[in-house]
Amino acid sequence: MKPKLLAVDDEEFNLDIMRRHLTKAGFDVILAEDGLAALEKLEENLDIDVIVLDRMMPRMDGMELLERVKSDPRFQDIPVVMQTAAAMTEQVLQGVKGGVHYYLTKPYKSVLLVGMVKAAMEDAQNKKKMKEEVKKGQLVFGLMRQSSFQFRTLDEAKALAFYLANCFPEPQTAVYGLHELLVNAVEHGNLGITYSEKTNLVLSGGLQDEIEHRLASDQYRKRIASVTFSATDDALIVNIKDEGGGFDWKKYLELCSDRMTDPHGRGIATSRRLSFHDMQYLGCGNEVVCKFNLK
């Protein structure tokens, strides 16, 4: 079954462009000319997978529609890509606060449109799967006081995220941050995939192949990442360390409008806001300590 996409824009020309590019990319595209029409389409199609939303529209603009969507339990988990001619920082951050983590600034190329839509939808699907996995077991994990693990692959990182999330009072919230940071330790840490490299690989669809290639290469295959978990009466602490060369972590602690039009790059800031009360990078950035306060 084709993924179903709702495109909302008051310009018929823009709707036609999105319809052509996204239909060619394998989406079932539904069109709406403003926010009110979009709400009607959502009521008629409860299986929408992703929304591409214009900010400036008559009758009901993109921000008002976003608020309506995110306040409705039926639609609140649908990923939204905001397309706009306004790339001002305060407007982008306003959208972020409303639940938009993916932005397209007009005019844009078709490859960026398709890549951004696919990245937003994949991110939402991963979050849904993580929440479902976490539900499977929370019985004895709250009793664990200390543990340590080593991991090398993305599958191992994901399995550890599910496992450790069950030690937290709100595992479905914790799993997102744990998953992002453990995966980062593999991709950006041990495998040395840079930010710009990942951007190109996501847009070209070659990220997974490149990860597998590097995992098998002589340069990277012996690198191991580690994670330790400890619990006290006051806090839960997770320490993640990789064998990479580190990175300039300071600029990734907050959501930045300059990166909102990239198909990735929000994981650290979102984890810091959503999953933990404190996050500290050590040394060159190849070690991070996350803290969740219990009191």
One Martini backbone bead per residue (centre of mass of N, CA, C, O) as a GRO file, in nm:
protein
  295
    1MET     BB    1   0.096   0.037   0.022
    2LYS     BB    2   0.065   0.359  -0.007
    3PRO     BB    3   0.158   0.639   0.109
    4LYS     BB    4  -0.016   0.905   0.276
    5LEU     BB    5  -0.057   1.246   0.152
    6LEU     BB    6  -0.087   1.586   0.273
    7ALA     BB    7  -0.136   1.876   0.075
    8VAL     BB    8  -0.088   2.228   0.180
    9ASP     BB    9  -0.205   2.491  -0.044
   10ASP     BB   10  -0.302   2.804  -0.205
   11GLU     BB   11  -0.126   2.708  -0.450
   12GLU     BB   12  -0.173   2.539  -0.737
   13PHE     BB   13   0.118   2.516  -0.836
   14ASN     BB   14   0.236   2.379  -0.578
   15LEU     BB   15   0.050   2.135  -0.576
   16ASP     BB   16   0.138   2.022  -0.850
   17ILE     BB   17   0.433   1.976  -0.779
   18MET     BB   18   0.387   1.783  -0.541
   19ARG     BB   19   0.221   1.573  -0.686
   20ARG     BB   20   0.431   1.489  -0.898
   21HIS     BB   21   0.678   1.417  -0.715
   22LEU     BB   22   0.526   1.228  -0.501
   23THR     BB   23   0.402   1.028  -0.696
   24LYS     BB   24   0.672   0.935  -0.821
   25ALA     BB   25   0.772   0.842  -0.516
   26GLY     BB   26   0.492   0.671  -0.405
   27PHE     BB   27   0.250   0.860  -0.340
   28ASP     BB   28  -0.059   0.937  -0.195
   29VAL     BB   29  -0.212   1.234  -0.303
   30ILE     BB   30  -0.355   1.497  -0.110
   31LEU     BB   31  -0.552   1.793  -0.155
   32ALA     BB   32  -0.522   2.136  -0.010
   33GLU     BB   33  -0.595   2.498   0.001
   34ASP     BB   34  -0.640   2.479   0.323
   35GLY     BB   35  -0.707   2.429   0.652
   36LEU     BB   36  -1.009   2.352   0.626
   37ALA     BB   37  -0.971   2.142   0.402
   38ALA     BB   38  -0.774   1.964   0.561
   39LEU     BB   39  -0.969   1.875   0.784
   40GLU     BB   40  -1.159   1.729   0.592
   41LYS     BB   41  -0.948   1.525   0.484
   42LEU     BB   42  -0.884   1.396   0.759
   43GLU     BB   43  -1.173   1.289   0.815
   44GLU     BB   44  -1.166   1.111   0.540
   45ASN     BB   45  -0.842   1.042   0.628
   46LEU     BB   46  -0.716   0.844   0.891
   47ASP     BB   47  -0.436   0.741   0.711
   48ILE     BB   48  -0.236   0.955   0.738
   49ASP     BB   49   0.128   0.988   0.725
   50VAL     BB   50   0.166   1.291   0.596
   51ILE     BB   51   0.243   1.649   0.617
   52VAL     BB   52   0.230   1.923   0.386
   53LEU     BB   53   0.283   2.266   0.499
   54ASP     BB   54   0.169   2.574   0.475
   55ARG     BB   55   0.182   2.879   0.637
   56MET     BB   56   0.051   3.076   0.419
   57MET     BB   57  -0.308   3.125   0.457
   58PRO     BB   58  -0.625   3.129   0.418
   59ARG     BB   59  -0.863   3.121   0.681
   60MET     BB   60  -0.627   2.884   0.748
   61ASP     BB   61  -0.334   2.851   0.870
   62GLY     BB   62  -0.064   2.656   0.949
   63MET     BB   63  -0.058   2.707   1.261
   64GLU     BB   64  -0.357   2.644   1.319
   65LEU     BB   65  -0.358   2.363   1.202
   66LEU     BB   66  -0.136   2.247   1.380
   67GLU     BB   67  -0.290   2.281   1.646
   68ARG     BB   68  -0.527   2.097   1.568
   69VAL     BB   69  -0.366   1.839   1.513
   70LYS     BB   70  -0.201   1.820   1.798
   71SER     BB   71  -0.492   1.814   1.968
   72ASP     BB   72  -0.552   1.544   1.813
   73PRO     BB   73  -0.526   1.210   1.879
   74ARG     BB   74  -0.555   1.113   1.574
   75PHE     BB   75  -0.306   1.331   1.461
   76GLN     BB   76  -0.047   1.396   1.650
   77ASP     BB   77   0.159   1.171   1.500
   78ILE     BB   78   0.177   1.330   1.251
   79PRO     BB   79   0.394   1.429   1.035
   80VAL     BB   80   0.543   1.762   0.975
   81VAL     BB   81   0.592   1.965   0.685
   82MET     BB   82   0.721   2.286   0.651
   83GLN     BB   83   0.631   2.528   0.410
   84THR     BB   84   0.834   2.824   0.332
   85ALA     BB   85   0.948   3.165   0.282
   86ALA     BB   86   1.003   3.170   0.593
   87ALA     BB   87   1.340   3.170   0.765
   88MET     BB   88   1.297   3.275   1.034
   89THR     BB   89   1.382   3.189   1.342
   90GLU     BB   90   1.113   3.248   1.504
   91GLN     BB   91   0.930   3.087   1.304
   92VAL     BB   92   1.063   2.816   1.328
   93LEU     BB   93   1.041   2.787   1.641
   94GLN     BB   94   0.736   2.798   1.645
   95GLY     BB   95   0.702   2.532   1.491
   96VAL     BB   96   0.856   2.351   1.686
   97LYS     BB   97   0.665   2.397   1.930
   98GLY     BB   98   0.418   2.274   1.748
   99GLY     BB   99   0.576   2.003   1.594
  100VAL     BB  100   0.807   2.099   1.391
  101HIS     BB  101   1.110   1.927   1.239
  102TYR     BB  102   1.034   2.006   0.931
  103TYR     BB  103   1.184   2.198   0.659
  104LEU     BB  104   1.078   2.415   0.378
  105THR     BB  105   1.233   2.639   0.157
  106LYS     BB  106   1.141   2.858  -0.061
  107PRO     BB  107   1.279   2.722  -0.299
  108TYR     BB  108   1.281   2.371  -0.408
  109LYS     BB  109   1.390   2.063  -0.456
  110SER     BB  110   1.274   1.752  -0.517
  111VAL     BB  111   1.483   1.591  -0.347
  112LEU     BB  112   1.415   1.745  -0.083
  113LEU     BB  113   1.119   1.687  -0.062
  114VAL     BB  114   1.137   1.376  -0.058
  115GLY     BB  115   1.351   1.346   0.166
  116MET     BB  116   1.192   1.492   0.393
  117VAL     BB  117   0.938   1.317   0.392
  118LYS     BB  118   1.080   1.046   0.449
  119ALA     BB  119   1.219   1.131   0.715
  120ALA     BB  120   0.962   1.203   0.875
  121MET     BB  121   0.823   0.924   0.846
  122GLU     BB  122   1.050   0.748   0.965
  123ASP     BB  123   1.061   0.883   1.240
  124ALA     BB  124   0.766   0.818   1.321
  125GLN     BB  125   0.788   0.508   1.291
  126ASN     BB  126   1.014   0.467   1.498
  127LYS     BB  127   0.861   0.579   1.743
  128LYS     BB  128   0.630   0.374   1.734
  129LYS     BB  129   0.805   0.118   1.765
  130MET     BB  130   0.937   0.192   2.033
  131LYS     BB  131   0.678   0.207   2.202
  132GLU     BB  132   0.593  -0.088   2.150
  133GLU     BB  133   0.847  -0.228   2.266
  134VAL     BB  134   0.835  -0.109   2.556
  135LYS     BB  135   0.559  -0.246   2.642
  136LYS     BB  136   0.672  -0.552   2.678
  137GLY     BB  137   0.881  -0.449   2.930
  138GLN     BB  138   0.846  -0.351   3.307
  139LEU     BB  139   0.889  -0.530   3.565
  140VAL     BB  140   1.227  -0.541   3.661
  141PHE     BB  141   1.386  -0.279   3.572
  142GLY     BB  142   1.340  -0.095   3.831
  143LEU     BB  143   1.567  -0.272   4.000
  144MET     BB  144   1.797  -0.159   3.859
  145ARG     BB  145   2.132  -0.013   3.942
  146GLN     BB  146   2.349  -0.168   3.745
  147SER     BB  147   2.512  -0.132   3.415
  148SER     BB  148   2.687  -0.285   3.123
  149PHE     BB  149   2.783  -0.212   2.773
  150GLN     BB  150   2.848  -0.338   2.443
  151PHE     BB  151   2.869  -0.190   2.105
  152ARG     BB  152   2.843  -0.171   1.719
  153THR     BB  153   2.553  -0.170   1.614
  154LEU     BB  154   2.236  -0.067   1.542
  155ASP     BB  155   2.084  -0.308   1.661
  156GLU     BB  156   2.221  -0.289   1.938
  157ALA     BB  157   2.137   0.001   2.004
  158LYS     BB  158   1.828  -0.046   1.993
  159ALA     BB  159   1.811  -0.270   2.207
  160LEU     BB  160   1.924  -0.093   2.439
  161ALA     BB  161   1.706   0.123   2.436
  162PHE     BB  162   1.472  -0.063   2.516
  163TYR     BB  163   1.593  -0.175   2.776
  164LEU     BB  164   1.661   0.097   2.934
  165ALA     BB  165   1.378   0.236   2.926
  166ASN     BB  166   1.251   0.041   3.151
  167CYS     BB  167   1.402   0.209   3.392
  168PHE     BB  168   1.196   0.425   3.344
  169PRO     BB  169   0.909   0.591   3.427
  170GLU     BB  170   0.912   0.694   3.100
  171PRO     BB  171   0.988   0.494   2.845
  172GLN     BB  172   0.854   0.640   2.589
  173THR     BB  173   1.048   0.887   2.630
  174ALA     BB  174   1.338   0.767   2.673
  175VAL     BB  175   1.383   0.606   2.403
  176TYR     BB  176   1.449   0.837   2.218
  177GLY     BB  177   1.718   0.939   2.344
  178LEU     BB  178   1.867   0.671   2.351
  179HIS     BB  179   1.859   0.611   2.051
  180GLU     BB  180   2.004   0.862   1.943
  181LEU     BB  181   2.277   0.829   2.108
  182LEU     BB  182   2.352   0.538   2.026
  183VAL     BB  183   2.352   0.586   1.719
  184ASN     BB  184   2.563   0.813   1.719
  185ALA     BB  185   2.799   0.633   1.824
  186VAL     BB  186   2.808   0.485   1.551
  187GLU     BB  187   2.786   0.684   1.314
  188HIS     BB  188   2.961   0.944   1.421
  189GLY     BB  189   3.168   0.796   1.581
  190ASN     BB  190   3.292   0.512   1.485
  191LEU     BB  191   3.223   0.578   1.160
  192GLY     BB  192   3.257   0.894   1.081
  193ILE     BB  193   2.990   1.037   1.009
  194THR     BB  194   2.909   1.320   0.887
  195TYR     BB  195   2.682   1.556   0.851
  196SER     BB  196   2.705   1.594   0.539
  197GLU     BB  197   2.707   1.294   0.469
  198LYS     BB  198   2.426   1.228   0.580
  199THR     BB  199   2.263   1.415   0.408
  200ASN     BB  200   2.337   1.278   0.135
  201LEU     BB  201   2.251   0.985   0.216
  202VAL     BB  202   1.954   1.041   0.273
  203LEU     BB  203   1.879   1.167  -0.009
  204SER     BB  204   1.999   0.899  -0.169
  205GLY     BB  205   1.958   0.623   0.012
  206GLY     BB  206   2.275   0.533   0.139
  207LEU     BB  207   2.313   0.489   0.449
  208GLN     BB  208   2.299   0.182   0.507
  209ASP     BB  209   2.529   0.096   0.316
  210GLU     BB  210   2.752   0.266   0.455
  211ILE     BB  211   2.736   0.134   0.729
  212GLU     BB  212   2.801  -0.154   0.638
  213HIS     BB  213   3.073  -0.086   0.510
  214ARG     BB  214   3.213   0.025   0.770
  215LEU     BB  215   3.170  -0.221   0.958
  216ALA     BB  216   3.361  -0.404   0.749
  217SER     BB  217   3.600  -0.236   0.784
  218ASP     BB  218   3.921  -0.196   0.900
  219GLN     BB  219   3.885   0.093   1.030
  220TYR     BB  220   3.594   0.017   1.211
  221ARG     BB  221   3.527  -0.288   1.320
  222LYS     BB  222   3.681  -0.252   1.619
  223ARG     BB  223   3.481  -0.061   1.720
  224ILE     BB  224   3.361   0.042   2.049
  225ALA     BB  225   3.080   0.083   2.243
  226SER     BB  226   2.944   0.235   2.549
  227VAL     BB  227   2.717   0.156   2.833
  228THR     BB  228   2.595   0.306   3.135
  229PHE     BB  229   2.402   0.221   3.431
  230SER     BB  230   2.255   0.424   3.700
  231ALA     BB  231   2.106   0.411   4.036
  232THR     BB  232   1.934   0.622   4.252
  233ASP     BB  233   1.720   0.793   4.456
  234ASP     BB  234   1.746   1.063   4.251
  235ALA     BB  235   1.875   0.905   3.988
  236LEU     BB  236   1.940   0.863   3.637
  237ILE     BB  237   2.234   0.724   3.466
  238VAL     BB  238   2.387   0.784   3.140
  239ASN     BB  239   2.675   0.640   2.968
  240ILE     BB  240   2.826   0.740   2.654
  241LYS     BB  241   3.083   0.572   2.448
  242ASP     BB  242   3.328   0.632   2.200
  243GLU     BB  243   3.601   0.592   1.934
  244GLY     BB  244   3.598   0.867   1.832
  245GLY     BB  245   3.682   1.219   1.755
  246GLY     BB  246   3.439   1.375   1.774
  247PHE     BB  247   3.263   1.698   1.831
  248ASP     BB  248   3.065   1.995   1.794
  249TRP     BB  249   2.825   1.988   2.037
  250LYS     BB  250   2.713   2.273   2.116
  251LYS     BB  251   2.528   2.329   1.847
  252TYR     BB  252   2.322   2.067   1.926
  253LEU     BB  253   2.156   2.145   2.197
  254GLU     BB  254   1.994   2.325   1.997
  255LEU     BB  255   1.756   2.441   1.810
  256CYS     BB  256   1.809   2.521   1.456
  257SER     BB  257   1.722   2.693   1.174
  258ASP     BB  258   1.967   2.605   0.988
  259ARG     BB  259   1.870   2.277   1.025
  260MET     BB  260   1.557   2.243   0.946
  261THR     BB  261   1.627   2.170   0.624
  262ASP     BB  262   1.725   1.908   0.728
  263PRO     BB  263   1.693   1.542   0.749
  264HIS     BB  264   1.856   1.619   1.013
  265GLY     BB  265   1.979   1.727   1.353
  266ARG     BB  266   1.762   1.686   1.627
  267GLY     BB  267   1.832   1.467   1.844
  268ILE     BB  268   1.984   1.605   2.080
  269ALA     BB  269   1.785   1.836   2.146
  270THR     BB  270   1.534   1.654   2.184
  271SER     BB  271   1.648   1.474   2.407
  272ARG     BB  272   1.702   1.702   2.611
  273ARG     BB  273   1.397   1.787   2.628
  274LEU     BB  274   1.240   1.499   2.651
  275SER     BB  275   1.430   1.270   2.828
  276PHE     BB  276   1.606   1.484   2.997
  277HIS     BB  277   1.746   1.701   3.248
  278ASP     BB  278   2.048   1.617   3.161
  279MET     BB  279   2.337   1.714   2.940
  280GLN     BB  280   2.684   1.592   2.904
  281TYR     BB  281   2.975   1.668   2.747
  282LEU     BB  282   3.295   1.519   2.696
  283GLY     BB  283   3.555   1.655   2.585
  284CYS     BB  284   3.536   1.594   2.236
  285GLY     BB  285   3.233   1.423   2.232
  286ASN     BB  286   3.258   1.088   2.295
  287GLU     BB  287   3.093   1.177   2.564
  288VAL     BB  288   2.781   1.108   2.747
  289VAL     BB  289   2.573   1.253   3.011
  290CYS     BB  290   2.267   1.135   3.151
  291LYS     BB  291   1.984   1.285   3.335
  292PHE     BB  292   1.729   1.160   3.568
  293ASN     BB  293   1.503   1.287   3.777
  294LEU     BB  294   1.320   1.162   4.067
  295LYS     BB  295   1.283   1.459   4.242
   0.00000   0.00000   0.00000
